[in-house]
């Protein structure tokens, strides 16, 4: 899947079950290959949903989720991840 970083800005990230994971904060890129490595997502949703997502995704020191680009399933109005 080829997408431009500009297409990702201001998107909400949702799980494949439809639960809101959070809002895209930033991305990390492999500068040698130009490939997207991770989505950096600011958590959203209920405390129960946040706890579920923290168990599933790595997180930064600031509490944002690091979601591997391999988890991205679709990019339209929202970014859908596994």
N, CA, C and O atoms as a Tinker XYZ file with bonds, in Angstrom:
   328  protein
     1  N      0.865000   -1.172000    0.000000    73     2
     2  CA     0.000000    0.000000    0.000000    64     1     3
     3  C      0.906000    1.228000    0.000000    63     2     4     5
     4  O      1.798000    1.342000    0.841000    81     3
     5  N      0.686000    2.136000   -0.927000    73     3     6
     6  CA     1.463000    3.366000   -0.998000    64     5     7
     7  C      0.559000    4.549000   -0.689000    63     6     8     9
     8  O     -0.453000    4.767000   -1.356000    81     7
     9  N      0.943000    5.317000    0.342000    73     7    10
    10  CA     0.193000    6.509000    0.716000    64     9    11
    11  C      1.173000    7.614000    1.062000    63    10    12    13
    12  O      2.318000    7.352000    1.430000    81    11
    13  N      0.722000    8.832000    0.942000    73    11    14
    14  CA     1.543000    9.974000    1.295000    64    13    15
    15  C      1.252000   10.374000    2.731000    63    14    16    17
    16  O      0.116000   10.269000    3.194000    81    15
    17  N      2.286000   10.835000    3.438000    73    15    18
    18  CA     2.125000   11.232000    4.836000    64    17    19
    19  C      1.043000   12.288000    4.983000    63    18    20    21
    20  O      0.327000   12.312000    5.984000    81    19
    21  N      0.922000   13.160000    3.994000    73    19    22
    22  CA    -0.095000   14.215000    4.013000    64    21    23
    23  C     -1.512000   13.633000    4.123000    63    22    24    25
    24  O     -2.399000   14.247000    4.715000    81    23
    25  N     -1.710000   12.447000    3.547000    73    23    26
    26  CA    -3.016000   11.792000    3.599000    64    25    27
    27  C     -3.363000   11.291000    5.000000    63    26    28    29
    28  O     -4.526000   11.004000    5.284000    81    27
    29  N     -2.371000   11.185000    5.871000    73    27    30
    30  CA    -2.594000   10.658000    7.215000    64    29    31
    31  C     -2.952000   11.727000    8.240000    63    30    32    33
    32  O     -3.488000   11.412000    9.303000    81    31
    33  N     -2.661000   12.986000    7.932000    73    31    34
    34  CA    -2.854000   14.036000    8.930000    64    33    35
    35  C     -4.315000   14.196000    9.315000    63    34    36    37
    36  O     -5.219000   14.042000    8.493000    81    35
    37  N     -4.519000   14.510000   10.589000    73    35    38
    38  CA    -5.846000   14.749000   11.160000    64    37    39
    39  C     -6.788000   13.555000   11.048000    63    38    40    41
    40  O     -7.993000   13.731000   10.871000    81    39
    41  N     -6.253000   12.355000   11.150000    73    39    42
    42  CA    -7.081000   11.153000   11.071000    64    41    43
    43  C     -7.261000   10.534000   12.455000    63    42    44    45
    44  O     -6.380000   10.604000   13.313000    81    43
    45  N     -8.416000    9.936000   12.636000    73    43    46
    46  CA    -8.681000    9.133000   13.821000    64    45    47
    47  C     -8.256000    7.707000   13.510000    63    46    48    49
    48  O     -8.454000    7.223000   12.396000    81    47
    49  N     -7.675000    7.041000   14.489000    73    47    50
    50  CA    -7.244000    5.659000   14.335000    64    49    51
    51  C     -8.250000    4.778000   15.063000    63    50    52    53
    52  O     -8.545000    4.996000   16.238000    81    51
    53  N     -8.775000    3.775000   14.350000    73    51    54
    54  CA    -9.741000    2.847000   14.942000    64    53    55
    55  C     -9.245000    1.423000   14.760000    63    54    56    57
    56  O     -8.511000    1.120000   13.820000    81    55
    57  N     -9.655000    0.560000   15.669000    73    55    58
    58  CA    -9.336000   -0.858000   15.559000    64    57    59
    59  C    -10.258000   -1.521000   14.556000    63    58    60    61
    60  O    -11.267000   -0.939000   14.158000    81    59
    61  N     -9.922000   -2.721000   14.149000    73    59    62
    62  CA   -10.749000   -3.450000   13.197000    64    61    63
    63  C    -12.128000   -3.771000   13.773000    63    62    64    65
    64  O    -13.052000   -4.107000   13.031000    81    63
    65  N    -12.265000   -3.667000   15.098000    73    63    66
    66  CA   -13.561000   -3.881000   15.744000    64    65    67
    67  C    -14.392000   -2.595000   15.805000    63    66    68    69
    68  O    -15.517000   -2.604000   16.306000    81    67
    69  N    -13.838000   -1.495000   15.295000    73    67    70
    70  CA   -14.543000   -0.218000   15.286000    64    69    71
    71  C    -14.288000    0.652000   16.492000    63    70    72    73
    72  O    -14.730000    1.800000   16.523000    81    71
    73  N    -13.580000    0.136000   17.497000    73    71    74
    74  CA   -13.291000    0.919000   18.700000    64    73    75
    75  C    -12.245000    1.990000   18.387000    63    74    76    77
    76  O    -11.253000    1.719000   17.711000    81    75
    77  N    -12.472000    3.199000   18.880000    73    75    78
    78  CA   -11.531000    4.287000   18.665000    64    77    79
    79  C    -10.271000    4.030000   19.481000    63    78    80    81
    80  O    -10.335000    3.812000   20.691000    81    79
    81  N     -9.125000    4.058000   18.804000    73    79    82
    82  CA    -7.836000    3.897000   19.469000    64    81    83
    83  C     -7.315000    5.269000   19.882000    63    82    84    85
    84  O     -6.807000    5.437000   20.991000    81    83
    85  N     -7.440000    6.245000   18.991000    73    83    86
    86  CA    -6.975000    7.594000   19.289000    64    85    87
    87  C     -6.808000    8.412000   18.028000    63    86    88    89
    88  O     -7.330000    8.061000   16.969000    81    87
    89  N     -6.075000    9.505000   18.150000    73    87    90
    90  CA    -5.823000   10.403000   17.032000    64    89    91
    91  C     -4.364000   10.317000   16.638000    63    90    92    93
    92  O     -3.483000   10.252000   17.496000    81    91
    93  N     -4.108000   10.317000   15.335000    73    91    94
    94  CA    -2.736000   10.266000   14.855000    64    93    95
    95  C     -1.993000   11.510000   15.306000    63    94    96    97
    96  O     -2.425000   12.631000   15.037000    81    95
    97  N     -0.888000   11.314000   15.984000    73    95    98
    98  CA    -0.063000   12.415000   16.469000    64    97    99
    99  C      1.106000   12.670000   15.522000    63    98   100   101
   100  O      1.422000   13.813000   15.192000    81    99
   101  N      1.747000   11.570000   15.091000    73    99   102
   102  CA     2.917000   11.675000   14.245000    64   101   103
   103  C      3.178000   10.307000   13.625000    63   102   104   105
   104  O      2.453000    9.350000   13.894000    81   103
   105  N      4.204000   10.219000   12.805000    73   103   106
   106  CA     4.628000    8.948000   12.230000    64   105   107
   107  C      6.140000    8.843000   12.370000    63   106   108   109
   108  O      6.830000    9.853000   12.517000    81   107
   109  N      6.652000    7.614000   12.324000    73   107   110
   110  CA     8.096000    7.421000   12.246000    64   109   111
   111  C      8.393000    6.746000   10.912000    63   110   112   113
   112  O      7.678000    5.846000   10.470000    81   111
   113  N      9.468000    7.209000   10.289000    73   111   114
   114  CA     9.825000    6.774000    8.943000    64   113   115
   115  C     11.257000    6.235000    8.956000    63   114   116   117
   116  O     12.113000    6.761000    9.667000    81   115
   117  N     11.511000    5.206000    8.185000    73   115   118
   118  CA    12.870000    4.722000    7.964000    64   117   119
   119  C     13.462000    5.614000    6.868000    63   118   120   121
   120  O     13.057000    5.525000    5.709000    81   119
   121  N     14.409000    6.464000    7.229000    73   119   122
   122  CA    14.948000    7.429000    6.276000    64   121   123
   123  C     15.777000    6.783000    5.169000    63   122   124   125
   124  O     15.936000    7.372000    4.101000    81   123
   125  N     16.298000    5.604000    5.400000    73   123   126
   126  CA    17.059000    4.925000    4.343000    64   125   127
   127  C     16.141000    4.407000    3.246000    63   126   128   129
   128  O     16.462000    4.512000    2.062000    81   127
   129  N     14.998000    3.847000    3.636000    73   127   130
   130  CA    14.085000    3.249000    2.657000    64   129   131
   131  C     12.900000    4.149000    2.328000    63   130   132   133
   132  O     12.252000    3.969000    1.297000    81   131
   133  N     12.614000    5.116000    3.199000    73   131   134
   134  CA    11.450000    5.978000    3.003000    64   133   135
   135  C     10.149000    5.330000    3.428000    63   134   136   137
   136  O      9.077000    5.893000    3.205000    81   135
   137  N     10.222000    4.160000    4.035000    73   135   138
   138  CA     9.010000    3.437000    4.430000    64   137   139
   139  C      8.518000    3.869000    5.808000    63   138   140   141
   140  O      9.299000    4.172000    6.710000    81   139
   141  N      7.207000    3.884000    5.933000    73   139   142
   142  CA     6.557000    4.178000    7.201000    64   141   143
   143  C      6.836000    3.032000    8.167000    63   142   144   145
   144  O      6.645000    1.867000    7.819000    81   143
   145  N      7.287000    3.353000    9.379000    73   143   146
   146  CA     7.551000    2.319000   10.376000    64   145   147
   147  C      6.428000    2.223000   11.399000    63   146   148   149
   148  O      5.892000    1.139000   11.634000    81   147
   149  N      6.066000    3.359000   12.014000    73   147   150
   150  CA     5.053000    3.353000   13.066000    64   149   151
   151  C      4.130000    4.549000   12.967000    63   150   152   153
   152  O      4.513000    5.618000   12.492000    81   151
   153  N      2.908000    4.344000   13.426000    73   151   154
   154  CA     2.001000    5.452000   13.703000    64   153   155
   155  C      2.181000    5.779000   15.174000    63   154   156   157
   156  O      2.273000    4.874000   16.004000    81   155
   157  N      2.232000    7.048000   15.503000    73   155   158
   158  CA     2.307000    7.470000   16.903000    64   157   159
   159  C      0.957000    8.099000   17.212000    63   158   160   161
   160  O      0.604000    9.136000   16.651000    81   159
   161  N      0.206000    7.469000   18.107000    73   159   162
   162  CA    -1.209000    7.782000   18.311000    64   161   163
   163  C     -1.461000    8.270000   19.730000    63   162   164   165
   164  O     -1.040000    7.641000   20.700000    81   163
   165  N     -2.149000    9.395000   19.836000    73   163   166
   166  CA    -2.579000    9.907000   21.135000    64   165   167
   167  C     -3.831000    9.134000   21.545000    63   166   168   169
   168  O     -4.814000    9.132000   20.804000    81   167
   169  N     -3.819000    8.474000   22.714000    73   167   170
   170  CA    -4.949000    7.645000   23.140000    64   169   171
   171  C     -6.256000    8.418000   23.267000    63   170   172   173
   172  O     -6.271000    9.606000   23.590000    81   171
   173  N     -7.335000    7.721000   23.008000    73   171   174
   174  CA    -8.681000    8.258000   23.151000    64   173   175
   175  C     -9.567000    7.104000   23.602000    63   174   176   177
   176  O     -9.119000    5.958000   23.650000    81   175
   177  N    -10.800000    7.395000   23.926000    73   175   178
   178  CA   -11.718000    6.344000   24.333000    64   177   179
   179  C    -11.817000    6.222000   25.836000    63   178   180   181
   180  O    -11.196000    6.977000   26.583000    81   179
   181  N    -12.604000    5.264000   26.261000    73   179   182
   182  CA   -12.833000    5.054000   27.683000    64   181   183
   183  C    -11.584000    4.468000   28.342000    63   182   184   185
   184  O    -10.726000    3.912000   27.657000    81   183
   185  N    -11.476000    4.590000   29.669000    73   183   186
   186  CA   -10.334000    3.990000   30.367000    64   185   187
   187  C    -10.203000    2.486000   30.103000    63   186   188   189
   188  O     -9.090000    1.968000   30.018000    81   187
   189  N    -11.327000    1.789000   29.975000    73   187   190
   190  CA   -11.290000    0.354000   29.688000    64   189   191
   191  C    -10.693000    0.092000   28.315000    63   190   192   193
   192  O     -9.868000   -0.807000   28.155000    81   191
   193  N    -11.111000    0.881000   27.315000    73   191   194
   194  CA   -10.566000    0.729000   25.967000    64   193   195
   195  C     -9.083000    1.071000   25.948000    63   194   196   197
   196  O     -8.297000    0.387000   25.292000    81   195
   197  N     -8.691000    2.128000   26.665000    73   195   198
   198  CA    -7.276000    2.513000   26.706000    64   197   199
   199  C     -6.429000    1.399000   27.315000    63   198   200   201
   200  O     -5.329000    1.120000   26.839000    81   199
   201  N     -6.936000    0.772000   28.355000    73   199   202
   202  CA    -6.203000   -0.322000   28.996000    64   201   203
   203  C     -6.040000   -1.484000   28.014000    63   202   204   205
   204  O     -4.974000   -2.097000   27.949000    81   203
   205  N     -7.086000   -1.785000   27.257000    73   203   206
   206  CA    -7.030000   -2.856000   26.260000    64   205   207
   207  C     -5.976000   -2.530000   25.191000    63   206   208   209
   208  O     -5.205000   -3.403000   24.792000    81   207
   209  N     -5.945000   -1.285000   24.736000    73   207   210
   210  CA    -4.993000   -0.889000   23.700000    64   209   211
   211  C     -3.564000   -0.867000   24.240000    63   210   212   213
   212  O     -2.633000   -1.218000   23.515000    81   211
   213  N     -3.370000   -0.466000   25.491000    73   211   214
   214  CA    -2.019000   -0.451000   26.082000    64   213   215
   215  C     -1.439000   -1.863000   26.154000    63   214   216   217
   216  O     -0.230000   -2.054000   26.022000    81   215
   217  N     -2.312000   -2.847000   26.363000    73   215   218
   218  CA    -1.857000   -4.231000   26.406000    64   217   219
   219  C     -1.465000   -4.724000   25.013000    63   218   220   221
   220  O     -0.640000   -5.629000   24.880000    81   219
   221  N     -2.052000   -4.133000   23.987000    73   219   222
   222  CA    -1.834000   -4.584000   22.611000    64   221   223
   223  C     -0.678000   -3.872000   21.913000    63   222   224   225
   224  O      0.047000   -4.492000   21.135000    81   223
   225  N     -0.498000   -2.573000   22.182000    73   223   226
   226  CA     0.498000   -1.773000   21.472000    64   225   227
   227  C      1.597000   -1.304000   22.425000    63   226   228   229
   228  O      1.356000   -1.086000   23.613000    81   227
   229  N      2.796000   -1.153000   21.890000    73   227   230
   230  CA     3.867000   -0.514000   22.648000    64   229   231
   231  C      3.494000    0.949000   22.829000    63   230   232   233
   232  O      2.659000    1.479000   22.096000    81   231
   233  N      4.114000    1.597000   23.802000    73   231   234
   234  CA     3.826000    3.018000   23.984000    64   233   235
   235  C      5.100000    3.795000   24.279000    63   234   236   237
   236  O      6.111000    3.243000   24.713000    81   235
   237  N      5.015000    5.093000   24.028000    73   235   238
   238  CA     6.144000    5.991000   24.265000    64   237   239
   239  C      6.156000    6.406000   25.730000    63   238   240   241
   240  O      5.240000    6.075000   26.483000    81   239
   241  N      7.192000    7.127000   26.128000    73   239   242
   242  CA     7.267000    7.641000   27.496000    64   241   243
   243  C      6.136000    8.622000   27.783000    63   242   244   245
   244  O      5.738000    8.799000   28.934000    81   243
   245  N      5.617000    9.260000   26.731000    73   243   246
   246  CA     4.514000   10.213000   26.889000    64   245   247
   247  C      3.150000    9.528000   26.926000    63   246   248   249
   248  O      2.128000   10.196000   27.079000    81   247
   249  N      3.126000    8.189000   26.785000    73   247   250
   250  CA     1.872000    7.454000   26.847000    64   249   251
   251  C      1.166000    7.300000   25.508000    63   250   252   253
   252  O      0.028000    6.832000   25.462000    81   251
   253  N      1.820000    7.686000   24.424000    73   251   254
   254  CA     1.230000    7.509000   23.096000    64   253   255
   255  C      1.518000    6.096000   22.606000    63   254   256   257
   256  O      2.541000    5.506000   22.955000    81   255
   257  N      0.611000    5.556000   21.793000    73   255   258
   258  CA     0.792000    4.212000   21.252000    64   257   259
   259  C      1.707000    4.244000   20.037000    63   258   260   261
   260  O      1.641000    5.162000   19.220000    81   259
   261  N      2.561000    3.235000   19.928000    73   259   262
   262  CA     3.362000    3.012000   18.732000    64   261   263
   263  C      2.730000    1.828000   18.003000    63   262   264   265
   264  O      2.795000    0.690000   18.469000    81   263
   265  N      2.126000    2.109000   16.870000    73   263   266
   266  CA     1.431000    1.065000   16.119000    64   265   267
   267  C      2.199000    0.817000   14.829000    63   266   268   269
   268  O      2.363000    1.723000   14.012000    81   267
   269  N      2.662000   -0.397000   14.652000    73   267   270
   270  CA     3.451000   -0.758000   13.478000    64   269   271
   271  C      2.665000   -0.525000   12.195000    63   270   272   273
   272  O      1.455000   -0.745000   12.143000    81   271
   273  N      3.363000   -0.082000   11.174000    73   271   274
   274  CA     2.709000    0.150000    9.887000    64   273   275
   275  C      2.134000   -1.136000    9.308000    63   274   276   277
   276  O      1.214000   -1.090000    8.491000    81   275
   277  N      2.664000   -2.279000    9.720000    73   275   278
   278  CA     2.132000   -3.554000    9.226000    64   277   279
   279  C      0.735000   -3.840000    9.775000    63   278   280   281
   280  O      0.038000   -4.720000    9.268000    81   279
   281  N      0.323000   -3.104000   10.804000    73   279   282
   282  CA    -1.012000   -3.276000   11.382000    64   281   283
   283  C     -2.075000   -2.458000   10.656000    63   282   284   285
   284  O     -3.268000   -2.647000   10.891000    81   283
   285  N     -1.651000   -1.547000    9.773000    73   283   286
   286  CA    -2.607000   -0.689000    9.065000    64   285   287
   287  C     -3.354000   -1.518000    8.025000    63   286   288   289
   288  O     -2.736000   -2.182000    7.192000    81   287
   289  N     -4.669000   -1.479000    8.076000    73   287   290
   290  CA    -5.510000   -2.238000    7.153000    64   289   291
   291  C     -6.193000   -1.362000    6.108000    63   290   292   293
   292  O     -6.453000   -1.814000    4.993000    81   291
   293  N     -6.483000   -0.114000    6.463000    73   291   294
   294  CA    -7.148000    0.782000    5.515000    64   293   295
   295  C     -6.904000    2.224000    5.924000    63   294   296   297
   296  O     -6.762000    2.536000    7.107000    81   295
   297  N     -6.857000    3.101000    4.922000    73   295   298
   298  CA    -6.749000    4.535000    5.167000    64   297   299
   299  C     -7.794000    5.205000    4.290000    63   298   300   301
   300  O     -7.657000    5.261000    3.068000    81   299
   301  N     -8.831000    5.709000    4.928000    73   299   302
   302  CA    -9.874000    6.462000    4.227000    64   301   303
   303  C    -10.187000    7.661000    5.104000    63   302   304   305
   304  O     -9.310000    8.493000    5.336000    81   303
   305  N    -11.413000    7.771000    5.597000    73   303   306
   306  CA   -11.745000    8.842000    6.535000    64   305   307
   307  C    -11.072000    8.612000    7.875000    63   306   308   309
   308  O    -10.799000    9.553000    8.621000    81   307
   309  N    -10.806000    7.343000    8.169000    73   307   310
   310  CA   -10.121000    6.937000    9.396000    64   309   311
   311  C     -9.002000    5.974000    9.011000    63   310   312   313
   312  O     -8.972000    5.442000    7.902000    81   311
   313  N     -8.092000    5.765000    9.942000    73   311   314
   314  CA    -7.044000    4.750000    9.741000    64   313   315
   315  C     -7.471000    3.519000   10.526000    63   314   316   317
   316  O     -7.656000    3.592000   11.741000    81   315
   317  N     -7.628000    2.403000    9.851000    73   315   318
   318  CA    -8.050000    1.165000   10.499000    64   317   319
   319  C     -6.823000    0.292000   10.734000    63   318   320   321
   320  O     -6.048000    0.030000    9.814000    81   319
   321  N     -6.657000   -0.156000   11.985000    73   319   322
   322  CA    -5.518000   -1.007000   12.358000    64   321   323
   323  C     -6.020000   -2.276000   13.004000    63   322   324   325
   324  O     -7.146000   -2.340000   13.497000    81   323
   325  N     -5.164000   -3.293000   12.996000    73   323   326
   326  CA    -5.487000   -4.562000   13.672000    64   325   327
   327  C     -5.459000   -4.386000   15.160000    63   326   328
   328  O     -5.704000   -5.340000   15.899000    81   327
